[in-house]
């Protein structure tokens, strides 16, 4: 008998065609969040880059809400780059002041979403394993020698305390969807990876029971228990493949989306397919008509959903026609 998790999905229509969304956490946040972002919705995905452990994820949001003032003294230099222990290397730079500017910009993007009415925060926890440098948990090791760090697993109590700190910092009306990344951390060893995920599961069970504005989406269970066949995985047999991402994204929308959201995503998917259509003979009248027709549909979509053309993906074939 094929296992299905459909009966475990609690439908909560939190997200409509205009809901502001903030995705924060592991790379799985990007897998789900990028689909919404491409459609031109008001979406931010990992402003500080990918973060995996609950403490670093929570700190990135709390510090943004509290308008933390960063200083050069908080940064460190490794080779030619200046880095922050609080952020991914995508925010690093050869200038410490640019790193501070990048952190300030990331925090502003977080606040701009969370301060909007009906904002929804989606937090994807990756692992309970943490690396500590001089007694502090870091969000990224920035290729610093492993010998300089200590490595341990957070307790359930530590994760619960951190997530309660997050909930206390958020606007009262903000809804939070928690999920656990389906990616198993094989470098830790499968047994250690399972133990780490178990800590996250137990902590989220407590948090969701304690806060009425929290919800759980079983991304881990869908990939590893329902889909589970390796044809749904990427070549590394660890990360979800493109088919799995589409299936999980659809289940996410079925769980938390309204019919209006699904209508918008369907319109965008059809439009994006046309935008990325490869035109073999661009000099023909037929090609010109196709471009004009598609551009008209694009403009209509943008008017309907109040989308700025510049916010849409830059890789579409009609980008030159937008300008």
C-alpha positions as CSV (number, residue, x, y, z in Angstrom):
1,X,0.0,0.0,0.0
2,X,1.4,3.4,-0.9
3,X,1.7,5.7,2.1
4,X,0.1,9.1,1.8
5,X,0.2,12.1,4.1
6,X,-2.8,13.8,2.8
7,X,-4.8,13.1,6.0
8,X,-2.1,14.7,8.0
9,X,-2.2,18.0,6.1
10,X,-4.2,20.6,8.1
11,X,-5.6,23.1,5.7
12,X,-5.2,26.7,6.8
13,X,-5.8,29.3,4.0
14,X,-3.3,31.9,5.2
15,X,-1.9,32.9,1.9
16,X,-3.8,34.6,-0.9
17,X,-2.6,36.2,-4.1
18,X,-1.2,39.3,-2.3
19,X,0.0,38.0,1.1
20,X,3.5,39.2,2.0
21,X,5.8,36.2,2.6
22,X,9.2,35.9,4.4
23,X,11.0,32.6,4.0
24,X,14.0,32.1,6.3
25,X,16.2,29.1,7.0
26,X,17.9,26.3,5.1
27,X,18.2,26.0,1.4
28,X,14.8,24.3,1.3
29,X,13.3,27.8,2.1
30,X,14.7,28.9,-1.2
31,X,13.3,25.8,-3.0
32,X,9.7,26.8,-1.9
33,X,10.1,30.6,-1.7
34,X,11.7,31.2,-5.1
35,X,8.5,30.0,-6.8
36,X,6.5,32.6,-5.1
37,X,9.1,35.2,-5.7
38,X,9.3,34.6,-9.4
39,X,5.6,35.3,-9.8
40,X,6.2,38.9,-8.5
41,X,4.6,38.4,-5.1
42,X,5.8,40.4,-2.1
43,X,8.3,37.8,-1.0
44,X,11.7,37.8,0.7
45,X,13.8,34.7,0.7
46,X,16.7,34.3,3.2
47,X,17.8,38.0,3.4
48,X,20.9,36.9,5.3
49,X,21.5,33.9,3.1
50,X,20.9,30.3,4.1
51,X,21.0,29.5,7.8
52,X,20.5,26.1,9.2
53,X,20.4,26.0,13.0
54,X,17.4,27.4,15.0
55,X,19.5,29.8,17.1
56,X,21.1,31.6,14.1
57,X,17.7,31.6,12.2
58,X,15.9,33.2,15.2
59,X,18.7,35.7,15.9
60,X,18.6,36.9,12.3
61,X,14.9,37.8,12.7
62,X,15.0,39.1,16.2
63,X,18.0,41.4,15.4
64,X,16.2,42.7,12.4
65,X,13.1,43.5,14.3
66,X,15.1,45.2,17.1
67,X,17.1,47.2,14.5
68,X,20.5,46.0,15.6
69,X,23.4,48.4,15.0
70,X,26.4,46.5,13.5
71,X,30.0,47.5,14.0
72,X,33.2,46.6,12.3
73,X,34.4,45.1,15.6
74,X,31.7,42.3,15.2
75,X,33.1,41.3,11.8
76,X,36.3,39.3,11.1
77,X,38.6,39.0,8.2
78,X,39.6,35.7,6.6
79,X,41.9,36.1,3.7
80,X,40.7,39.1,1.6
81,X,37.1,38.9,2.8
82,X,35.3,40.4,5.7
83,X,32.6,38.2,7.1
84,X,29.9,38.1,9.8
85,X,29.3,35.1,12.0
86,X,25.7,36.0,11.8
87,X,25.2,35.6,8.1
88,X,26.0,33.6,5.0
89,X,29.1,34.3,2.9
90,X,26.9,35.8,0.2
91,X,26.9,39.0,2.4
92,X,30.7,39.0,2.7
93,X,32.9,41.6,1.0
94,X,36.4,42.9,0.7
95,X,35.1,46.0,2.6
96,X,33.8,45.7,6.2
97,X,31.5,48.7,5.7
98,X,29.9,46.9,2.7
99,X,29.2,43.9,4.9
100,X,27.6,46.2,7.5
101,X,25.5,47.7,4.6
102,X,24.5,44.2,3.5
103,X,23.4,43.3,7.0
104,X,21.4,46.5,7.4
105,X,19.8,45.9,4.0
106,X,18.9,42.3,4.9
107,X,17.4,43.5,8.2
108,X,15.4,46.2,6.5
109,X,14.0,43.6,4.0
110,X,12.9,41.5,7.0
111,X,11.2,44.4,8.7
112,X,9.5,45.6,5.6
113,X,7.8,42.2,5.2
114,X,6.9,41.6,8.9
115,X,5.5,45.1,9.4
116,X,2.9,44.5,6.6
117,X,-0.6,43.5,7.5
118,X,-1.3,39.7,7.2
119,X,2.4,38.9,6.8
120,X,3.3,35.2,6.9
121,X,6.7,34.0,8.1
122,X,7.9,30.5,6.9
123,X,10.8,29.1,8.9
124,X,12.6,26.0,7.7
125,X,14.8,24.5,10.4
126,X,17.7,22.4,9.0
127,X,19.7,20.9,11.9
128,X,20.1,21.0,15.7
129,X,23.8,20.6,15.2
130,X,25.7,23.9,15.9
131,X,29.2,25.2,15.5
132,X,30.5,27.5,18.3
133,X,33.4,29.9,18.0
134,X,34.7,31.3,21.3
135,X,31.5,30.2,23.1
136,X,29.0,31.7,20.5
137,X,26.9,29.8,18.0
138,X,27.8,30.9,14.4
139,X,25.5,30.9,11.4
140,X,28.3,30.1,9.0
141,X,31.9,29.0,9.4
142,X,33.1,30.9,6.3
143,X,35.8,28.3,5.5
144,X,37.6,29.0,8.7
145,X,39.6,25.9,9.9
146,X,37.3,23.4,11.6
147,X,39.7,23.0,14.5
148,X,38.8,26.5,15.7
149,X,35.2,25.5,16.3
150,X,33.4,23.2,18.8
151,X,30.5,21.2,17.5
152,X,27.5,20.0,19.5
153,X,23.8,19.3,19.3
154,X,21.2,21.6,20.8
155,X,18.9,20.2,23.3
156,X,15.1,20.3,22.9
157,X,14.9,22.9,25.6
158,X,17.4,25.2,23.9
159,X,15.5,25.0,20.6
160,X,12.2,25.7,22.4
161,X,13.6,28.7,24.3
162,X,15.0,30.1,21.0
163,X,11.8,29.7,19.1
164,X,9.8,31.3,22.0
165,X,12.2,34.2,21.7
166,X,11.2,34.4,18.0
167,X,7.5,34.3,18.7
168,X,7.8,37.1,21.4
169,X,9.5,39.4,18.8
170,X,6.9,39.1,16.1
171,X,3.9,41.4,15.4
172,X,0.8,40.0,17.0
173,X,-1.0,39.3,13.7
174,X,2.0,37.5,12.1
175,X,1.3,33.9,11.2
176,X,4.2,31.5,11.3
177,X,4.6,28.3,9.4
178,X,7.3,25.9,10.6
179,X,8.8,23.2,8.5
180,X,11.9,20.9,8.8
181,X,14.2,20.6,5.9
182,X,13.9,17.2,4.2
183,X,17.6,17.3,3.5
184,X,19.5,14.7,5.6
185,X,22.9,15.9,6.7
186,X,24.9,12.8,5.6
187,X,28.2,14.4,6.5
188,X,27.2,14.1,10.2
189,X,26.3,10.5,9.6
190,X,22.7,9.3,9.0
191,X,22.2,8.3,12.7
192,X,23.4,11.7,13.9
193,X,21.3,13.4,11.3
194,X,18.2,11.6,12.5
195,X,19.0,12.5,16.1
196,X,19.4,16.1,15.1
197,X,16.1,16.2,13.2
198,X,14.4,14.5,16.2
199,X,15.3,17.4,18.4
200,X,13.7,19.8,15.9
201,X,10.5,17.7,15.7
202,X,10.1,17.5,19.5
203,X,10.8,21.3,19.9
204,X,8.3,22.3,17.2
205,X,5.7,20.0,18.7
206,X,5.9,22.1,21.9
207,X,6.0,25.4,20.1
208,X,3.0,24.7,18.0
209,X,1.0,23.5,21.0
210,X,1.8,26.7,22.9
211,X,1.2,29.3,20.1
212,X,-2.1,29.6,18.3
213,X,-0.5,31.5,15.4
214,X,1.9,28.7,14.5
215,X,1.4,25.9,11.9
216,X,3.4,22.9,10.8
217,X,4.1,21.7,7.2
218,X,5.5,18.2,6.9
219,X,8.1,18.8,4.1
220,X,10.5,16.2,5.6
221,X,7.8,13.6,5.8
222,X,6.5,14.2,2.3
223,X,9.9,13.7,0.7
224,X,11.3,10.9,2.9
225,X,8.2,9.0,3.7
226,X,5.6,9.6,1.0
227,X,7.7,10.2,-2.1
228,X,10.8,8.3,-0.7
229,X,11.8,6.9,-4.1
230,X,15.3,8.1,-5.2
231,X,13.9,9.3,-8.5
232,X,12.5,12.3,-6.6
233,X,16.0,13.2,-5.4
234,X,18.8,15.2,-7.0
235,X,22.0,13.5,-8.2
236,X,23.5,13.6,-4.7
237,X,20.6,11.5,-3.5
238,X,20.2,13.9,-0.6
239,X,18.6,17.1,-1.9
240,X,15.1,17.0,-3.4
241,X,15.0,17.0,-7.2
242,X,13.0,19.4,-9.3
243,X,10.0,17.1,-9.5
244,X,9.9,16.7,-5.7
245,X,10.1,20.5,-5.3
246,X,7.2,21.0,-7.6
247,X,5.1,18.3,-5.7
248,X,6.0,19.7,-2.3
249,X,5.4,23.3,-3.4
250,X,1.9,22.3,-4.7
251,X,1.1,20.5,-1.4
252,X,2.3,23.7,0.4
253,X,-0.1,25.8,-1.6
254,X,-2.9,23.2,-1.1
255,X,-2.3,23.4,2.6
256,X,-2.0,27.1,3.1
257,X,-3.2,28.8,-0.1
258,X,-6.5,30.2,-1.1
259,X,-8.1,29.6,-4.6
260,X,-7.0,33.1,-5.6
261,X,-3.4,32.2,-4.9
262,X,-3.6,29.0,-7.0
263,X,-5.2,31.0,-9.8
264,X,-2.3,33.5,-9.7
265,X,0.4,30.8,-9.7
266,X,-1.3,29.0,-12.6
267,X,-1.4,32.3,-14.6
268,X,2.2,32.9,-13.9
269,X,3.4,29.4,-14.8
270,X,1.7,29.6,-18.2
271,X,3.1,33.1,-18.7
272,X,6.6,32.1,-17.7
273,X,6.5,29.2,-20.1
274,X,5.7,31.6,-22.9
275,X,8.4,34.0,-21.7
276,X,11.0,31.4,-21.8
277,X,9.9,29.9,-25.1
278,X,12.8,29.5,-27.5
279,X,12.2,31.3,-30.7
280,X,14.1,29.6,-33.6
281,X,13.5,32.4,-36.2
282,X,13.3,35.7,-34.3
283,X,13.3,37.7,-37.5
284,X,10.0,36.4,-38.8
285,X,6.6,38.1,-38.6
286,X,5.2,35.1,-36.6
287,X,7.9,35.5,-34.0
288,X,7.1,39.2,-33.7
289,X,3.4,38.5,-33.2
290,X,4.3,35.9,-30.6
291,X,6.4,38.4,-28.7
292,X,3.8,41.1,-28.8
293,X,1.0,38.7,-27.7
294,X,3.1,37.4,-24.8
295,X,4.2,40.9,-23.8
296,X,0.5,42.0,-23.8
297,X,-0.3,39.1,-21.4
298,X,2.6,40.0,-19.2
299,X,1.4,43.6,-18.9
300,X,-2.1,42.4,-18.2
301,X,-0.8,40.1,-15.4
302,X,1.2,43.0,-13.9
303,X,-1.8,45.3,-13.9
304,X,-4.0,42.7,-12.4
305,X,-1.6,41.9,-9.5
306,X,0.0,45.3,-9.2
307,X,3.4,43.9,-10.1
308,X,6.4,46.0,-11.1
309,X,8.0,44.5,-14.3
310,X,11.5,45.0,-12.8
311,X,10.6,42.6,-10.0
312,X,10.1,39.7,-12.3
313,X,12.9,37.2,-13.3
314,X,15.6,38.6,-15.5
315,X,16.1,35.4,-17.5
316,X,12.9,35.6,-19.6
317,X,13.4,36.0,-23.3
318,X,11.2,39.1,-23.6
319,X,13.3,41.1,-21.0
320,X,14.5,43.5,-23.8
321,X,10.9,44.1,-24.8
322,X,9.9,45.2,-21.3
323,X,12.2,48.2,-21.3
